[in-house]
Amino acid sequence: MTQAPNTEVDFDQLTAYQRYKLMASLIVPRPIALVTTLGPTGVANAAPFSMFNMLGEDPPILMVSINKHSDGQLKDTAANILQSAEFVVHLTDEAMVEKMHACGEAFPSHVSELTAVGLTPVPSHCVRPPRIQEAPVAFECVLHETLETTSRYIFIGEIKWLSARDGLIDTQHWRVNLRDYSPVARFGASFYIRSSDRFSIGQDAVQPADKQIDSL
């Protein structure tokens, strides 16, 4: 059987925009970090970023990558993290996905996205930026390390506190009630996907999906 030819791409021959389009469209789905920070005048900023993920547990660190504007200026979130070294990362579920998406609009620095889109700020436990009441999960972070590239700032945050919706976490067995957890993921541009269509592979696949997920 003749093997179909591959499409071969030399990244050194592409522009930065072409590389971004390919990578962001192929490396999917991506979890979404809805990040809150405090501006220099105390305005609470909130913005979503899908170049985000967990990096490790000892120390507990996560990563958020924030692109610079085309003129080299910083987005409010990046500028605020560099100034304060504190931020809160929220995960988004289906109930709040439209408001999360709306936080990505270009609001002036003196306008809080939380107020503009109708999300509720509540005090965090150990950092100054507020967390979002409607979010199922909030990680309060202090800045652990910063990396800078030509196009981005990459912030590695150390998690100091976790707030989760009541009933989501079993704190005796440290399990998550995944049946009641419906985070959304980015699939490129304004497209998102749900996490409710789940399946397993292997010996445990003979069990009903809801029973398997209870044991995670």
C-alpha positions in Angstrom: 0.0 0.0 0.0 1.4 3.4 -1.0 1.8 5.8 1.8 0.3 9.2 1.3 2.8 12.0 1.3 3.0 14.3 4.3 2.9 18.1 4.2 6.4 19.2 5.3 6.9 22.7 6.7 10.3 24.3 7.5 9.5 26.7 10.4 12.6 28.8 9.6 10.9 29.8 6.4 7.7 31.0 8.0 6.8 34.4 9.4 6.0 34.6 13.1 2.3 35.1 12.2 2.3 32.0 10.0 3.9 29.9 12.8 1.4 31.2 15.3 -1.5 30.3 13.0 -0.3 26.8 12.5 0.7 26.1 16.1 -2.5 27.6 17.6 -4.7 25.7 15.2 -3.0 22.3 15.6 -2.2 22.2 19.3 -5.7 22.0 20.5 -7.8 21.8 22.6 -6.1 24.1 25.1 -7.3 24.9 28.6 -8.2 28.5 29.3 -6.8 30.7 32.1 -9.0 33.6 33.0 -6.4 35.7 34.8 -7.2 38.5 37.3 -4.6 41.1 38.2 -4.6 44.5 39.9 -3.6 47.6 38.0 -1.6 50.5 39.5 -4.7 52.4 40.5 -6.4 49.3 42.0 -8.6 48.4 39.0 -9.2 44.7 38.8 -8.3 43.4 35.3 -9.5 40.1 33.9 -8.3 38.5 30.6 -8.4 35.0 29.1 -5.3 33.2 27.8 -5.2 29.7 26.2 -1.4 29.4 26.1 -1.6 28.0 29.6 -1.0 24.8 31.5 0.2 23.0 34.6 3.9 22.6 34.8 4.5 20.7 38.1 3.5 19.9 41.6 6.6 20.3 43.7 6.6 23.3 43.8 3.0 23.6 42.4 3.5 25.8 39.3 1.6 26.7 36.2 2.4 28.8 33.2 0.6 31.6 31.4 2.0 33.0 28.1 1.0 36.5 27.2 1.7 38.0 23.8 2.9 41.6 23.4 1.1 44.1 21.2 2.4 44.6 17.7 4.0 47.9 18.8 5.8 46.1 21.7 3.5 47.5 24.4 2.4 45.2 27.1 -1.1 43.9 27.7 -2.5 45.0 31.0 -2.3 41.5 32.5 1.4 41.3 31.7 2.2 44.8 33.0 0.3 44.1 36.2 2.1 40.8 36.9 5.5 42.4 36.3 4.6 45.2 38.7 2.9 43.2 41.5 4.1 39.6 41.1 0.6 38.3 41.9 -2.2 37.0 39.9 -5.2 34.6 40.1 -5.9 31.9 37.4 -9.5 30.8 37.0 -10.8 27.8 35.0 -13.9 28.4 33.0 -17.0 26.1 32.8 -19.9 26.2 30.4 -22.0 28.4 32.7 -19.6 31.3 32.5 -18.0 30.8 29.1 -19.7 33.7 27.4 -18.6 36.1 30.1 -15.0 34.7 29.9 -15.0 35.3 26.2 -16.2 38.9 26.7 -13.3 39.6 29.0 -11.1 39.3 25.9 -12.4 42.5 24.4 -10.2 45.6 24.4 -11.3 47.6 27.4 -9.5 50.7 28.6 -7.1 50.1 31.5 -9.3 52.1 33.9 -12.3 49.8 33.2 -12.6 46.5 35.1 -13.6 43.7 32.8 -15.3 42.0 35.7 -17.7 44.9 36.1 -18.2 45.3 32.3 -19.2 41.7 31.7 -21.0 41.0 34.9 -18.6 38.8 36.9 -18.3 39.1 40.7 -15.0 39.9 42.3 -14.4 38.5 45.8 -11.4 38.8 48.1 -8.6 36.3 47.6 -6.9 34.6 50.6 -3.3 35.4 50.1 -2.8 37.7 47.1 -4.3 41.2 46.3 -6.0 40.5 43.0 -9.5 39.3 43.5 -10.9 35.9 42.5 -14.1 35.5 40.5 -17.0 34.1 42.4 -18.6 32.4 39.4 -15.5 30.4 38.5 -15.4 26.8 39.5 -11.7 26.9 40.3 -9.3 29.7 41.3 -5.6 29.3 41.8 -4.0 32.2 43.7 -0.4 32.6 42.4 2.8 34.5 43.2 5.3 35.0 40.4 7.9 32.2 40.5 9.8 33.0 37.3 9.5 35.1 34.2 10.7 34.3 30.7 10.7 36.8 27.8 10.8 36.1 24.1 10.6 38.5 21.2 6.8 38.2 21.1 5.8 37.1 24.6 6.2 37.2 28.4 5.9 33.7 29.9 4.9 33.9 33.6 5.4 30.8 35.8 3.3 31.2 38.9 3.5 29.2 42.1 0.1 28.3 43.5 -0.4 29.4 47.1 -4.1 28.8 47.5 -6.9 26.9 45.7 -10.6 27.9 45.9 -13.1 25.5 44.3 -16.9 25.4 44.0 -18.5 23.6 47.0 -18.8 19.9 46.3 -16.2 19.8 43.6 -13.3 18.4 45.7 -13.3 15.5 48.1 -10.7 16.8 50.6 -10.6 13.4 52.5 -9.4 11.4 49.4 -8.2 14.4 47.3 -10.4 13.5 44.4 -12.4 15.8 42.1 -16.0 15.2 41.3 -15.5 15.2 37.5 -19.1 14.4 36.8 -20.1 17.8 38.0 -17.0 19.6 36.4 -17.5 20.9 32.9 -14.6 23.1 31.9 -14.4 24.4 28.3 -11.3 24.5 26.1 -10.1 26.7 23.3 -10.3 25.3 19.7 -9.0 28.3 17.9 -10.4 31.8 17.1 -13.8 32.1 18.8 -14.4 28.3 18.8 -14.6 26.3 22.0 -15.2 22.7 22.9 -17.0 21.1 25.8 -15.5 18.4 28.0 -18.7 16.4 28.6 -18.0 13.8 25.8 -15.7 11.5 27.7 -14.4 8.0 27.1 -11.7 5.7 28.4 -9.3 3.2 26.9 -8.0 0.0 28.4 -9.2 -2.5 31.0 -11.3 0.0 32.8 -13.3 0.8 29.6 -15.7 -2.0 30.4 -17.0 -0.1 33.4 -19.6 2.6 32.9 -18.0 6.0 32.4 -19.6 7.6 35.4 -18.1 4.9 37.6 -14.6 5.2 36.2 -14.6 8.9 36.7 -15.5 8.6 40.3 -12.1 6.8 41.0 -9.9 9.6 39.6 
